[in-house]
Amino acid sequence: MAQMLSIRQMAERLKEEQLPVSEYTLRILVKRGAIPVRYAGSKALLYAPNVLNYFRCSDGCDNRPVASGKG
């Protein structure tokens, strides 16, 4: 399997891995800098193992959004 994938290909790969994440969500995460990316011209390429680790929280991370608001 290829390791460097486009955002569309990565979304398909995540679905195969039982992690249904939309292309839109991946694009937002890339834009925010949450997922590292390399560009080939204007095309964003994602390193699949890094993205899978991000969504599986393999490093013990807490990827849940922080609740904001007055409590």
ChimeraX attribute file (.defattr): number of C-alpha atoms within 10 A of each C-alpha:
attribute: neighborCount
match mode: 1-to-1
recipient: residues
	/A:1	6
	/A:2	7
	/A:3	12
	/A:4	16
	/A:5	19
	/A:6	19
	/A:7	21
	/A:8	15
	/A:9	16
	/A:10	23
	/A:11	20
	/A:12	17
	/A:13	18
	/A:14	17
	/A:15	13
	/A:16	10
	/A:17	10
	/A:18	8
	/A:19	14
	/A:20	12
	/A:21	15
	/A:22	15
	/A:23	16
	/A:24	12
	/A:25	12
	/A:26	19
	/A:27	15
	/A:28	12
	/A:29	13
	/A:30	18
	/A:31	12
	/A:32	10
	/A:33	10
	/A:34	13
	/A:35	17
	/A:36	15
	/A:37	20
	/A:38	14
	/A:39	10
	/A:40	8
	/A:41	6
	/A:42	7
	/A:43	12
	/A:44	17
	/A:45	20
	/A:46	22
	/A:47	17
	/A:48	19
	/A:49	10
	/A:50	15
	/A:51	18
	/A:52	16
	/A:53	13
	/A:54	17
	/A:55	15
	/A:56	13
	/A:57	12
	/A:58	11
	/A:59	8
	/A:60	9
	/A:61	11
	/A:62	11
	/A:63	11
	/A:64	6
	/A:65	6
	/A:66	7
	/A:67	7
	/A:68	6
	/A:69	5
	/A:70	4
	/A:71	4
